Amino acid sequence: MIRKLRPATYGEALHVGHYFRAGDPVVMDLNALPDEEARQLVDFAAGLICGRGGEMNRVCPKVFLLLPA
């Protein structure tokens, strides 16, 4: 199942990590976040990708697809 998340705060990064670690692809829509928080969430996702394997693809300027290994 593909999970679509639209976090309203950086604190919701927990959900991104939870679903990704469970092996679910995650669509991360950051349009509701200010640019600085969106950058922080992209940095978090990049660390998640490096640590757990997988890949991150930009779908639109503030929408990313995280694919587990």
Secondary structure, 3 states (H helix, E strand, C coil): CCEEECCCCHHHHHHHHHHHHCCCCEEEECCCCCHHHHHHHHHHHHHHHHHHCCEEEEEECCEEEEECC
